[in-house]
Amino acid sequence: MAFTAGTLAAALALGAATRPVALAPALPGMWEFVGVQGSHIPARECVADLSVLARFEHRTNSCSVTLTRDGLSATVADYSCAGGGFGHSEIEVVTPRSLRISTQGISGGSPFNYVLQARRVGDCAKPASVIRH
């Protein structure tokens, strides 16, 4: 019984981890993605929380993520989202500014399977300041 409770606690802690260990050297900021489905040009996004890259296809959805492996240079995540989407992703840290994301699953009732190259290209634009007189 103690082993089962300990195993469950470890699984819950792993699923609740906010940032995979493998992503520790990488910084939030403006990232460029090559290989995004439906796009022939690189996409750029401001990424404040790098852990969202584990569910790139569903990054705007509410999802539950479980890390199944988290090492120093790669992390593997399985996730399911409200509305029925789910996926499996592996993020390999090539350098702190370069990631390789392999992802597959179901989105909008259709399967997806692709590989992204992600590259940090700088900081996010700061919002314009409000000048008061």
A tleap script that builds the chain and sets N, CA, C and O, in Angstrom:
source leaprc.protein.ff14SB
mol = sequence {
  NMET ALA PHE THR ALA GLY THR LEU ALA ALA
  ALA LEU ALA LEU GLY ALA ALA THR ARG PRO
  VAL ALA LEU ALA PRO ALA LEU PRO GLY MET
  TRP GLU PHE VAL GLY VAL GLN GLY SER HIE
  ILE PRO ALA ARG GLU CYS VAL ALA ASP LEU
  SER VAL LEU ALA ARG PHE GLU HIE ARG THR
  ASN SER CYS SER VAL THR LEU THR ARG ASP
  GLY LEU SER ALA THR VAL ALA ASP TYR SER
  CYS ALA GLY GLY GLY PHE GLY HIE SER GLU
  ILE GLU VAL VAL THR PRO ARG SER LEU ARG
  ILE SER THR GLN GLY ILE SER GLY GLY SER
  PRO PHE ASN TYR VAL LEU GLN ALA ARG ARG
  VAL GLY ASP CYS ALA LYS PRO ALA SER VAL
  ILE ARG CHIE
}
set mol.1.N position { 0.827 -1.185 0.000 }
set mol.1.CA position { 0.000 0.000 0.000 }
set mol.1.C position { 0.870 1.247 0.000 }
set mol.1.O position { 0.579 2.187 -0.739 }
set mol.2.N position { 1.934 1.289 0.806 }
set mol.2.CA position { 2.818 2.454 0.853 }
set mol.2.C position { 3.498 2.650 -0.498 }
set mol.2.O position { 3.680 3.788 -0.932 }
set mol.3.N position { 3.879 1.562 -1.175 }
set mol.3.CA position { 4.510 1.667 -2.482 }
set mol.3.C position { 3.555 2.282 -3.488 }
set mol.3.O position { 3.955 3.136 -4.279 }
set mol.4.N position { 2.308 1.863 -3.469 }
set mol.4.CA position { 1.312 2.399 -4.396 }
set mol.4.C position { 1.083 3.883 -4.136 }
set mol.4.O position { 1.024 4.665 -5.085 }
set mol.5.N position { 0.955 4.286 -2.885 }
set mol.5.CA position { 0.748 5.690 -2.556 }
set mol.5.C position { 1.961 6.520 -2.967 }
set mol.5.O position { 1.810 7.624 -3.491 }
set mol.6.N position { 3.154 5.997 -2.733 }
set mol.6.CA position { 4.368 6.703 -3.127 }
set mol.6.C position { 4.487 6.826 -4.635 }
set mol.6.O position { 4.899 7.867 -5.146 }
set mol.7.N position { 4.127 5.769 -5.346 }
set mol.7.CA position { 4.160 5.796 -6.803 }
set mol.7.C position { 3.161 6.801 -7.335 }
set mol.7.O position { 3.472 7.547 -8.264 }
set mol.8.N position { 1.962 6.837 -6.762 }
set mol.8.CA position { 0.939 7.790 -7.177 }
set mol.8.C position { 1.400 9.218 -6.900 }
set mol.8.O position { 1.214 10.098 -7.740 }
set mol.9.N position { 1.994 9.457 -5.743 }
set mol.9.CA position { 2.480 10.801 -5.402 }
set mol.9.C position { 3.570 11.241 -6.381 }
set mol.9.O position { 3.597 12.398 -6.799 }
set mol.10.N position { 4.462 10.331 -6.744 }
set mol.10.CA position { 5.524 10.659 -7.698 }
set mol.10.C position { 4.939 10.965 -9.069 }
set mol.10.O position { 5.389 11.895 -9.738 }
set mol.11.N position { 3.949 10.201 -9.493 }
set mol.11.CA position { 3.309 10.444 -10.795 }
set mol.11.C position { 2.593 11.782 -10.809 }
set mol.11.O position { 2.651 12.501 -11.807 }
set mol.12.N position { 1.920 12.127 -9.723 }
set mol.12.CA position { 1.228 13.408 -9.641 }
set mol.12.C position { 2.232 14.558 -9.649 }
set mol.12.O position { 2.011 15.572 -10.312 }
set mol.13.N position { 3.328 14.405 -8.917 }
set mol.13.CA position { 4.350 15.451 -8.884 }
set mol.13.C position { 4.960 15.632 -10.268 }
set mol.13.O position { 5.201 16.762 -10.691 }
set mol.14.N position { 5.209 14.545 -10.972 }
set mol.14.CA position { 5.780 14.608 -12.305 }
set mol.14.C position { 4.815 15.285 -13.258 }
set mol.14.O position { 5.222 16.124 -14.062 }
set mol.15.N position { 3.542 14.930 -13.178 }
set mol.15.CA position { 2.544 15.535 -14.049 }
set mol.15.C position { 2.342 17.004 -13.750 }
set mol.15.O position { 1.949 17.765 -14.634 }
set mol.16.N position { 2.602 17.417 -12.527 }
set mol.16.CA position { 2.394 18.807 -12.139 }
set mol.16.C position { 3.641 19.664 -12.346 }
set mol.16.O position { 3.607 20.871 -12.107 }
set mol.17.N position { 4.735 19.055 -12.786 }
set mol.17.CA position { 5.964 19.819 -12.986 }
set mol.17.C position { 5.711 20.951 -13.969 }
set mol.17.O position { 5.114 20.745 -15.025 }
set mol.18.N position { 6.167 22.144 -13.618 }
set mol.18.CA position { 5.903 23.288 -14.462 }
set mol.18.C position { 6.907 23.425 -15.598 }
set mol.18.O position { 6.564 23.940 -16.663 }
set mol.19.N position { 8.117 22.981 -15.393 }
set mol.19.CA position { 9.126 23.108 -16.434 }
set mol.19.C position { 10.019 21.875 -16.429 }
set mol.19.O position { 10.662 21.571 -15.424 }
set mol.20.N position { 10.057 21.167 -17.554 }
set mol.20.CA position { 10.921 19.985 -17.623 }
set mol.20.C position { 12.385 20.338 -17.378 }
set mol.20.O position { 12.846 21.405 -17.784 }
set mol.21.N position { 13.104 19.459 -16.727 }
set mol.21.CA position { 14.521 19.646 -16.428 }
set mol.21.C position { 15.308 19.901 -17.715 }
set mol.21.O position { 16.208 20.741 -17.735 }
set mol.22.N position { 14.974 19.187 -18.781 }
set mol.22.CA position { 15.701 19.326 -20.039 }
set mol.22.C position { 15.635 20.748 -20.583 }
set mol.22.O position { 16.546 21.181 -21.288 }
set mol.23.N position { 14.565 21.484 -20.263 }
set mol.23.CA position { 14.412 22.842 -20.787 }
set mol.23.C position { 15.045 23.909 -19.904 }
set mol.23.O position { 14.963 25.096 -20.220 }
set mol.24.N position { 15.675 23.507 -18.804 }
set mol.24.CA position { 16.278 24.466 -17.873 }
set mol.24.C position { 17.272 25.422 -18.545 }
set mol.24.O position { 17.268 26.607 -18.211 }
set mol.25.N position { 18.120 24.969 -19.475 }
set mol.25.CA position { 19.072 25.913 -20.071 }
set mol.25.C position { 18.439 26.872 -21.093 }
set mol.25.O position { 19.044 27.890 -21.428 }
set mol.26.N position { 17.266 26.572 -21.577 }
set mol.26.CA position { 16.601 27.408 -22.590 }
set mol.26.C position { 15.838 28.543 -21.905 }
set mol.26.O position { 15.344 28.388 -20.788 }
set mol.27.N position { 15.751 29.679 -22.586 }
set mol.27.CA position { 15.102 30.855 -22.014 }
set mol.27.C position { 13.818 31.209 -22.758 }
set mol.27.O position { 13.719 31.007 -23.968 }
set mol.28.N position { 12.849 31.733 -22.038 }
set mol.28.CA position { 11.661 32.266 -22.706 }
set mol.28.C position { 12.078 33.417 -23.624 }
set mol.28.O position { 13.163 33.981 -23.481 }
set mol.29.N position { 11.209 33.751 -24.557 }
set mol.29.CA position { 11.498 34.850 -25.469 }
set mol.29.C position { 10.830 34.628 -26.802 }
set mol.29.O position { 9.855 33.884 -26.903 }
set mol.30.N position { 11.355 35.274 -27.825 }
set mol.30.CA position { 10.832 35.121 -29.182 }
set mol.30.C position { 11.497 33.893 -29.804 }
set mol.30.O position { 12.720 33.808 -29.913 }
set mol.31.N position { 10.643 32.940 -30.208 }
set mol.31.CA position { 11.122 31.703 -30.811 }
set mol.31.C position { 10.599 31.609 -32.238 }
set mol.31.O position { 9.475 32.017 -32.528 }
set mol.32.N position { 11.428 31.068 -33.121 }
set mol.32.CA position { 11.050 30.845 -34.516 }
set mol.32.C position { 10.908 29.345 -34.731 }
set mol.32.O position { 11.759 28.561 -34.309 }
set mol.33.N position { 9.815 28.954 -35.397 }
set mol.33.CA position { 9.505 27.537 -35.601 }
set mol.33.C position { 9.460 27.231 -37.095 }
set mol.33.O position { 8.732 27.876 -37.850 }
set mol.34.N position { 10.238 26.251 -37.509 }
set mol.34.CA position { 10.233 25.779 -38.885 }
set mol.34.C position { 9.598 24.391 -38.874 }
set mol.34.O position { 9.956 23.543 -38.056 }
set mol.35.N position { 8.652 24.165 -39.790 }
set mol.35.CA position { 7.992 22.861 -39.873 }
set mol.35.C position { 6.575 22.862 -39.348 }
set mol.35.O position { 5.970 21.799 -39.212 }
set mol.36.N position { 6.021 24.049 -39.045 }
set mol.36.CA position { 4.645 24.140 -38.553 }
set mol.36.C position { 3.706 23.711 -39.676 }
set mol.36.O position { 3.808 24.205 -40.799 }
set mol.37.N position { 2.793 22.794 -39.371 }
set mol.37.CA position { 1.852 22.308 -40.376 }
set mol.37.C position { 1.074 23.463 -40.980 }
set mol.37.O position { 0.594 24.344 -40.267 }
set mol.38.N position { 0.953 23.450 -42.313 }
set mol.38.CA position { 0.182 24.464 -43.016 }
set mol.38.C position { 0.927 25.757 -43.267 }
set mol.38.O position { 0.353 26.686 -43.834 }
set mol.39.N position { 2.183 25.852 -42.865 }
set mol.39.CA position { 2.957 27.076 -43.063 }
set mol.39.C position { 4.227 26.748 -43.833 }
set mol.39.O position { 4.953 25.811 -43.500 }
set mol.40.N position { 4.478 27.538 -44.865 }
set mol.40.CA position { 5.693 27.336 -45.659 }
set mol.40.C position { 6.805 28.292 -45.246 }
set mol.40.O position { 7.924 28.214 -45.754 }
set mol.41.N position { 6.488 29.194 -44.320 }
set mol.41.CA position { 7.489 30.128 -43.822 }
set mol.41.C position { 7.628 29.917 -42.314 }
set mol.41.O position { 6.693 29.441 -41.670 }
set mol.42.N position { 8.767 30.262 -41.753 }
set mol.42.CA position { 8.927 30.119 -40.297 }
set mol.42.C position { 7.890 30.957 -39.539 }
set mol.42.O position { 7.555 32.071 -39.944 }
set mol.43.N position { 7.400 30.407 -38.452 }
set mol.43.CA position { 6.454 31.114 -37.586 }
set mol.43.C position { 7.218 31.632 -36.383 }
set mol.43.O position { 8.106 30.950 -35.873 }
set mol.44.N position { 6.886 32.822 -35.928 }
set mol.44.CA position { 7.515 33.392 -34.737 }
set mol.44.C position { 6.456 33.614 -33.669 }
set mol.44.O position { 5.365 34.114 -33.942 }
set mol.45.N position { 6.807 33.230 -32.445 }
set mol.45.CA position { 5.901 33.406 -31.308 }
set mol.45.C position { 6.693 33.783 -30.079 }
set mol.45.O position { 7.814 33.321 -29.867 }
set mol.46.N position { 6.083 34.636 -29.272 }
set mol.46.CA position { 6.640 34.957 -27.972 }
set mol.46.C position { 6.235 33.819 -27.033 }
set mol.46.O position { 5.045 33.574 -26.833 }
set mol.47.N position { 7.203 33.134 -26.466 }
set mol.47.CA position { 6.934 31.995 -25.586 }
set mol.47.C position { 7.404 32.350 -24.183 }
set mol.47.O position { 8.604 32.442 -23.923 }
set mol.48.N position { 6.448 32.548 -23.282 }
set mol.48.CA position { 6.767 32.907 -21.902 }
set mol.48.C position { 7.053 31.675 -21.054 }
set mol.48.O position { 7.855 31.732 -20.121 }
set mol.49.N position { 6.394 30.554 -21.376 }
set mol.49.CA position { 6.535 29.314 -20.616 }
set mol.49.C position { 6.926 28.207 -21.589 }
set mol.49.O position { 6.082 27.719 -22.341 }
set mol.50.N position { 8.186 27.811 -21.581 }
set mol.50.CA position { 8.687 26.824 -22.541 }
set mol.50.C position { 8.046 25.449 -22.398 }
set mol.50.O position { 8.081 24.654 -23.337 }
set mol.51.N position { 7.466 25.160 -21.243 }
set mol.51.CA position { 6.835 23.847 -21.069 }
set mol.51.C position { 5.643 23.671 -22.012 }
set mol.51.O position { 5.250 22.541 -22.298 }
set mol.52.N position { 5.063 24.775 -22.500 }
set mol.52.CA position { 3.936 24.692 -23.431 }
set mol.52.C position { 4.370 24.059 -24.764 }
set mol.52.O position { 3.524 23.573 -25.515 }
set mol.53.N position { 5.662 24.061 -25.060 }
set mol.53.CA position { 6.142 23.470 -26.313 }
set mol.53.C position { 5.923 21.962 -26.361 }
set mol.53.O position { 5.917 21.370 -27.441 }
set mol.54.N position { 5.743 21.338 -25.202 }
set mol.54.CA position { 5.472 19.898 -25.152 }
set mol.54.C position { 4.103 19.578 -25.751 }
set mol.54.O position { 3.832 18.431 -26.106 }
set mol.55.N position { 3.248 20.581 -25.865 }
set mol.55.CA position { 1.929 20.398 -26.487 }
set mol.55.C position { 1.728 21.472 -27.549 }
set mol.55.O position { 0.705 22.156 -27.572 }
set mol.56.N position { 2.706 21.606 -28.418 }
set mol.56.CA position { 2.724 22.672 -29.419 }
set mol.56.C position { 1.432 22.709 -30.237 }
set mol.56.O position { 0.875 23.786 -30.448 }
set mol.57.N position { 0.962 21.594 -30.685 }
set mol.57.CA position { -0.263 21.545 -31.499 }
set mol.57.C position { -1.461 22.091 -30.736 }
set mol.57.O position { -2.374 22.657 -31.338 }
set mol.58.N position { -1.467 21.929 -29.429 }
set mol.58.CA position { -2.600 22.340 -28.586 }
set mol.58.C position { -2.197 23.440 -27.605 }
set mol.58.O position { -2.760 23.523 -26.514 }
set mol.59.N position { -1.230 24.285 -27.976 }
set mol.59.CA position { -0.667 25.255 -27.031 }
set mol.59.C position { -1.665 26.296 -26.543 }
set mol.59.O position { -1.434 26.930 -25.513 }
set mol.60.N position { -2.773 26.485 -27.263 }
set mol.60.CA position { -3.775 27.452 -26.806 }
set mol.60.C position { -4.920 26.775 -26.049 }
set mol.60.O position { -5.849 27.449 -25.604 }
set mol.61.N position { -4.862 25.450 -25.902 }
set mol.61.CA position { -5.917 24.697 -25.215 }
set mol.61.C position { -5.536 24.431 -23.762 }
set mol.61.O position { -4.377 24.557 -23.368 }
set mol.62.N position { -6.539 24.063 -22.986 }
set mol.62.CA position { -6.312 23.622 -21.617 }
set mol.62.C position { -6.031 22.121 -21.666 }
set mol.62.O position { -6.891 21.338 -22.069 }
set mol.63.N position { -4.838 21.727 -21.259 }
set mol.63.CA position { -4.433 20.330 -21.369 }
set mol.63.C position { -3.778 19.846 -20.086 }
set mol.63.O position { -3.223 20.632 -19.319 }
set mol.64.N position { -3.852 18.556 -19.869 }
set mol.64.CA position { -3.185 17.892 -18.767 }
set mol.64.C position { -1.955 17.185 -19.336 }
set mol.64.O position { -2.078 16.366 -20.246 }
set mol.65.N position { -0.773 17.498 -18.806 }
set mol.65.CA position { 0.486 16.974 -19.339 }
set mol.65.C position { 1.145 16.061 -18.320 }
set mol.65.O position { 1.205 16.381 -17.133 }
set mol.66.N position { 1.636 14.925 -18.787 }
set mol.66.CA position { 2.408 14.003 -17.963 }
set mol.66.C position { 3.766 13.795 -18.614 }
set mol.66.O position { 3.847 13.359 -19.763 }
set mol.67.N position { 4.832 14.105 -17.886 }
set mol.67.CA position { 6.171 13.842 -18.395 }
set mol.67.C position { 6.474 12.372 -18.187 }
set mol.67.O position { 6.429 11.877 -17.061 }
set mol.68.N position { 6.782 11.673 -19.268 }
set mol.68.CA position { 7.090 10.251 -19.151 }
set mol.68.C position { 8.595 10.014 -19.087 }
set mol.68.O position { 9.051 8.961 -18.641 }
set mol.69.N position { 9.365 11.018 -19.542 }
set mol.69.CA position { 10.823 10.963 -19.421 }
set mol.69.C position { 11.320 12.397 -19.412 }
set mol.69.O position { 10.867 13.221 -20.206 }
set mol.70.N position { 12.241 12.692 -18.526 }
set mol.70.CA position { 12.805 14.035 -18.457 }
set mol.70.C position { 14.267 13.927 -18.076 }
set mol.70.O position { 14.608 13.775 -16.903 }
set mol.71.N position { 15.126 14.007 -19.079 }
set mol.71.CA position { 16.554 13.900 -18.837 }
set mol.71.C position { 17.221 15.247 -19.002 }
set mol.71.O position { 16.547 16.275 -19.051 }
set mol.72.N position { 18.535 15.249 -19.088 }
set mol.72.CA position { 19.274 16.503 -19.207 }
set mol.72.C position { 19.164 17.124 -20.598 }
set mol.72.O position { 19.260 18.344 -20.733 }
set mol.73.N position { 18.967 16.310 -21.632 }
set mol.73.CA position { 18.933 16.867 -22.979 }
set mol.73.C position { 17.638 16.595 -23.738 }
set mol.73.O position { 17.484 17.053 -24.870 }
set mol.74.N position { 16.711 15.862 -23.141 }
set mol.74.CA position { 15.446 15.580 -23.827 }
set mol.74.C position { 14.347 15.299 -22.810 }
set mol.74.O position { 14.598 14.831 -21.699 }
set mol.75.N position { 13.134 15.598 -23.222 }
set mol.75.CA position { 11.969 15.298 -22.401 }
set mol.75.C position { 10.881 14.721 -23.294 }
set mol.75.O position { 10.758 15.101 -24.458 }
set mol.76.N position { 10.098 13.807 -22.749 }
set mol.76.CA position { 8.987 13.198 -23.471 }
set mol.76.C position { 7.726 13.438 -22.654 }
set mol.76.O position { 7.703 13.221 -21.442 }
set mol.77.N position { 6.668 13.892 -23.342 }
set mol.77.CA position { 5.421 14.213 -22.655 }
set mol.77.C position { 4.240 13.614 -23.399 }
set mol.77.O position { 4.221 13.562 -24.629 }
set mol.78.N position { 3.262 13.167 -22.638 }
set mol.78.CA position { 1.956 12.752 -23.157 }
set mol.78.C position { 0.949 13.723 -22.574 }
set mol.78.O position { 1.065 14.121 -21.415 }
set mol.79.N position { -0.040 14.106 -23.369 }
set mol.79.CA position { -1.018 15.062 -22.871 }
set mol.79.C position { -2.395 14.801 -23.472 }
set mol.79.O position { -2.526 14.205 -24.541 }
set mol.80.N position { -3.410 15.259 -22.759 }
set mol.80.CA position { -4.786 15.218 -23.262 }
set mol.80.C position { -5.426 16.558 -22.940 }
set mol.80.O position { -5.132 17.178 -21.917 }
set mol.81.N position { -6.305 16.991 -23.833 }
set mol.81.CA position { -6.875 18.331 -23.726 }
set mol.81.C position { -8.392 18.273 -23.640 }
set mol.81.O position { -9.030 17.328 -24.106 }
set mol.82.N position { -8.948 19.314 -23.029 }
set mol.82.CA position { -10.395 19.469 -23.003 }
set mol.82.C position { -10.862 19.559 -24.459 }
set mol.82.O position { -10.251 20.261 -25.265 }
set mol.83.N position { -11.915 18.866 -24.785 }
set mol.83.CA position { -12.406 18.873 -26.160 }
set mol.83.C position { -11.926 17.687 -26.975 }
set mol.83.O position { -12.285 17.565 -28.146 }
set mol.84.N position { -11.123 16.809 -26.385 }
set mol.84.CA position { -10.786 15.562 -27.051 }
set mol.84.C position { -9.430 15.450 -27.707 }
set mol.84.O position { -9.045 14.343 -28.082 }
set mol.85.N position { -8.680 16.529 -27.872 }
set mol.85.CA position { -7.371 16.410 -28.488 }
set mol.85.C position { -6.361 15.797 -27.532 }
set mol.85.O position { -6.499 15.902 -26.314 }
set mol.86.N position { -5.344 15.155 -28.098 }
set mol.86.CA position { -4.271 14.586 -27.282 }
set mol.86.C position { -3.020 14.461 -28.121 }
set mol.86.O position { -3.063 14.584 -29.345 }
set mol.87.N position { -1.892 14.212 -27.448 }
set mol.87.CA position { -0.655 14.069 -28.186 }
set mol.87.C position { 0.473 13.468 -27.381 }
set mol.87.O position { 0.369 13.232 -26.177 }
set mol.88.N position { 1.544 13.233 -28.091 }
set mol.88.CA position { 2.788 12.680 -27.551 }
set mol.88.C position { 3.907 13.495 -28.193 }
set mol.88.O position { 3.973 13.599 -29.418 }
set mol.89.N position { 4.780 14.070 -27.381 }
set mol.89.CA position { 5.854 14.909 -27.912 }
set mol.89.C position { 7.187 14.575 -27.272 }
set mol.89.O position { 7.258 14.185 -26.106 }
set mol.90.N position { 8.233 14.734 -28.053 }
set mol.90.CA position { 9.596 14.632 -27.542 }
set mol.90.C position { 10.310 15.921 -27.903 }
set mol.90.O position { 10.318 16.334 -29.063 }
set mol.91.N position { 10.911 16.557 -26.901 }
set mol.91.CA position { 11.680 17.776 -27.120 }
set mol.91.C position { 13.142 17.460 -26.843 }
set mol.91.O position { 13.509 17.045 -25.744 }
set mol.92.N position { 13.961 17.665 -27.855 }
set mol.92.CA position { 15.403 17.472 -27.713 }
set mol.92.C position { 16.052 18.847 -27.673 }
set mol.92.O position { 15.811 19.674 -28.552 }
set mol.93.N position { 16.873 19.095 -26.659 }
set mol.93.CA position { 17.594 20.354 -26.548 }
set mol.93.C position { 18.916 20.190 -27.296 }
set mol.93.O position { 19.824 19.506 -26.825 }
set mol.94.N position { 19.013 20.820 -28.456 }
set mol.94.CA position { 20.234 20.765 -29.251 }
set mol.94.C position { 21.259 21.717 -28.639 }
set mol.94.O position { 22.409 21.345 -28.405 }
set mol.95.N position { 20.825 22.942 -28.386 }
set mol.95.CA position { 21.586 23.947 -27.637 }
set mol.95.C position { 20.542 24.728 -26.834 }
set mol.95.O position { 19.348 24.542 -27.068 }
set mol.96.N position { 20.939 25.585 -25.909 }
set mol.96.CA position { 19.932 26.364 -25.173 }
set mol.96.C position { 19.078 27.263 -26.077 }
set mol.96.O position { 18.019 27.724 -25.652 }
set mol.97.N position { 19.514 27.516 -27.303 }
set mol.97.CA position { 18.770 28.360 -28.241 }
set mol.97.C position { 18.185 27.581 -29.415 }
set mol.97.O position { 17.642 28.175 -30.346 }
set mol.98.N position { 18.294 26.249 -29.372 }
set mol.98.CA position { 17.822 25.422 -30.481 }
set mol.98.C position { 17.196 24.127 -29.952 }
set mol.98.O position { 17.827 23.373 -29.211 }
set mol.99.N position { 15.951 23.889 -30.347 }
set mol.99.CA position { 15.214 22.702 -29.911 }
set mol.99.C position { 14.678 21.946 -31.118 }
set mol.99.O position { 14.421 22.534 -32.168 }
set mol.100.N position { 14.514 20.648 -30.958 }
set mol.100.CA position { 13.871 19.803 -31.970 }
set mol.100.C position { 12.651 19.194 -31.290 }
set mol.100.O position { 12.781 18.509 -30.276 }
set mol.101.N position { 11.465 19.442 -31.845 }
set mol.101.CA position { 10.222 18.968 -31.251 }
set mol.101.C position { 9.550 17.999 -32.205 }
set mol.101.O position { 9.151 18.382 -33.305 }
set mol.102.N position { 9.421 16.748 -31.791 }
set mol.102.CA position { 8.684 15.737 -32.560 }
set mol.102.C position { 7.354 15.545 -31.860 }
set mol.102.O position { 7.318 15.276 -30.660 }
set mol.103.N position { 6.263 15.678 -32.595 }
set mol.103.CA position { 4.955 15.597 -31.967 }
set mol.103.C position { 3.959 14.874 -32.860 }
set mol.103.O position { 4.019 14.962 -34.087 }
set mol.104.N position { 3.047 14.162 -32.223 }
set mol.104.CA position { 1.996 13.444 -32.944 }
set mol.104.C position { 0.789 13.285 -32.039 }
set mol.104.O position { 0.907 13.333 -30.814 }
set mol.105.N position { -0.377 13.095 -32.652 }
set mol.105.CA position { -1.587 12.910 -31.867 }
set mol.105.C position { -2.822 13.180 -32.691 }
set mol.105.O position { -2.829 12.975 -33.905 }
set mol.106.N position { -3.878 13.643 -32.025 }
set mol.106.CA position { -5.150 13.960 -32.663 }
set mol.106.C position { -5.508 15.403 -32.310 }
set mol.106.O position { -5.479 15.801 -31.145 }
set mol.107.N position { -5.843 16.174 -33.342 }
set mol.107.CA position { -6.252 17.562 -33.154 }
set mol.107.C position { -7.439 17.839 -34.075 }
set mol.107.O position { -7.360 17.605 -35.281 }
set mol.108.N position { -8.523 18.330 -33.514 }
set mol.108.CA position { -9.704 18.616 -34.321 }
set mol.108.C position { -10.264 17.376 -35.007 }
set mol.108.O position { -10.852 17.471 -36.084 }
set mol.109.N position { -10.084 16.222 -34.390 }
set mol.109.CA position { -10.589 14.972 -34.943 }
set mol.109.C position { -9.697 14.344 -36.000 }
set mol.109.O position { -10.030 13.279 -36.520 }
set mol.110.N position { -8.572 14.969 -36.335 }
set mol.110.CA position { -7.657 14.443 -37.356 }
set mol.110.C position { -6.278 14.193 -36.762 }
set mol.110.O position { -5.865 14.874 -35.823 }
set mol.111.N position { -5.567 13.214 -37.314 }
set mol.111.CA position { -4.221 12.935 -36.815 }
set mol.111.C position { -3.221 13.999 -37.275 }
set mol.111.O position { -3.390 14.608 -38.331 }
set mol.112.N position { -2.183 14.212 -36.471 }
set mol.112.CA position { -1.056 15.060 -36.857 }
set mol.112.C position { 0.223 14.339 -36.476 }
set mol.112.O position { 0.246 13.531 -35.547 }
set mol.113.N position { 1.282 14.639 -37.202 }
set mol.113.CA position { 2.591 14.045 -36.951 }
set mol.113.C position { 3.612 14.911 -37.681 }
set mol.113.O position { 3.656 14.907 -38.912 }
set mol.114.N position { 4.425 15.646 -36.944 }
set mol.114.CA position { 5.422 16.489 -37.590 }
set mol.114.C position { 6.593 16.752 -36.649 }
set mol.114.O position { 6.540 16.459 -35.454 }
set mol.115.N position { 7.649 17.312 -37.228 }
set mol.115.CA position { 8.857 17.664 -36.485 }
set mol.115.C position { 9.110 19.156 -36.697 }
set mol.115.O position { 9.102 19.645 -37.826 }
set mol.116.N position { 9.330 19.860 -35.604 }
set mol.116.CA position { 9.630 21.287 -35.639 }
set mol.116.C position { 11.077 21.536 -35.253 }
set mol.116.O position { 11.630 20.844 -34.398 }
set mol.117.N position { 11.672 22.503 -35.874 }
set mol.117.CA position { 12.951 23.030 -35.430 }
set mol.117.C position { 12.625 24.377 -34.794 }
set mol.117.O position { 12.035 25.241 -35.442 }
set mol.118.N position { 12.997 24.559 -33.552 }
set mol.118.CA position { 12.711 25.805 -32.843 }
set mol.118.C position { 14.031 26.496 -32.521 }
set mol.118.O position { 15.000 25.862 -32.102 }
set mol.119.N position { 14.042 27.805 -32.725 }
set mol.119.CA position { 15.264 28.574 -32.499 }
set mol.119.C position { 14.901 29.881 -31.799 }
set mol.119.O position { 14.037 30.625 -32.263 }
set mol.120.N position { 15.567 30.150 -30.681 }
set mol.120.CA position { 15.322 31.413 -29.975 }
set mol.120.C position { 16.003 32.521 -30.754 }
set mol.120.O position { 17.202 32.456 -31.028 }
set mol.121.N position { 15.221 33.551 -31.112 }
set mol.121.CA position { 15.747 34.624 -31.943 }
set mol.121.C position { 15.852 35.957 -31.201 }
set mol.121.O position { 16.287 36.950 -31.784 }
set mol.122.N position { 15.463 35.995 -29.930 }
set mol.122.CA position { 15.592 37.220 -29.158 }
set mol.122.C position { 14.551 37.318 -28.064 }
set mol.122.O position { 13.858 36.355 -27.736 }
set mol.123.N position { 14.467 38.507 -27.515 }
set mol.123.CA position { 13.479 38.768 -26.473 }
set mol.123.C position { 12.153 39.147 -27.116 }
set mol.123.O position { 12.114 39.560 -28.275 }
set mol.124.N position { 11.087 39.008 -26.376 }
set mol.124.CA position { 9.772 39.420 -26.850 }
set mol.124.C position { 9.703 40.937 -26.838 }
set mol.124.O position { 10.348 41.601 -26.026 }
set mol.125.N position { 8.910 41.470 -27.751 }
set mol.125.CA position { 8.710 42.922 -27.790 }
set mol.125.C position { 8.025 43.352 -26.489 }
set mol.125.O position { 7.117 42.686 -25.992 }
set mol.126.N position { 8.479 44.460 -25.966 }
set mol.126.CA position { 7.871 44.984 -24.749 }
set mol.126.C position { 6.625 45.774 -25.131 }
set mol.126.O position { 6.613 46.455 -26.156 }
set mol.127.N position { 5.566 45.686 -24.308 }
set mol.127.CA position { 4.372 46.475 -24.614 }
set mol.127.C position { 4.700 47.964 -24.550 }
set mol.127.O position { 5.559 48.400 -23.784 }
set mol.128.N position { 4.001 48.718 -25.365 }
set mol.128.CA position { 4.224 50.170 -25.386 }
set mol.128.C position { 3.876 50.773 -24.027 }
set mol.128.O position { 2.896 50.385 -23.391 }
set mol.129.N position { 4.684 51.713 -23.604 }
set mol.129.CA position { 4.438 52.393 -22.340 }
set mol.129.C position { 3.313 53.415 -22.516 }
set mol.129.O position { 3.147 54.012 -23.580 }
set mol.130.N position { 2.571 53.590 -21.468 }
set mol.130.CA position { 1.509 54.595 -21.476 }
set mol.130.C position { 2.088 55.875 -20.899 }
set mol.130.O position { 2.606 55.893 -19.783 }
set mol.131.N position { 1.992 56.941 -21.674 }
set mol.131.CA position { 2.508 58.233 -21.215 }
set mol.131.C position { 1.328 59.039 -20.686 }
set mol.131.O position { 0.342 59.246 -21.394 }
set mol.132.N position { 1.430 59.482 -19.463 }
set mol.132.CA position { 0.366 60.279 -18.849 }
set mol.132.C position { 0.866 61.700 -18.653 }
set mol.132.O position { 2.003 61.925 -18.240 }
set mol.133.N position { 0.005 62.639 -18.953 }
set mol.133.CA position { 0.354 64.059 -18.794 }
set mol.133.C position { -0.273 64.614 -17.554 }
set mol.133.O position { -0.097 65.793 -17.247 }
savepdb mol mol.pdb
quit
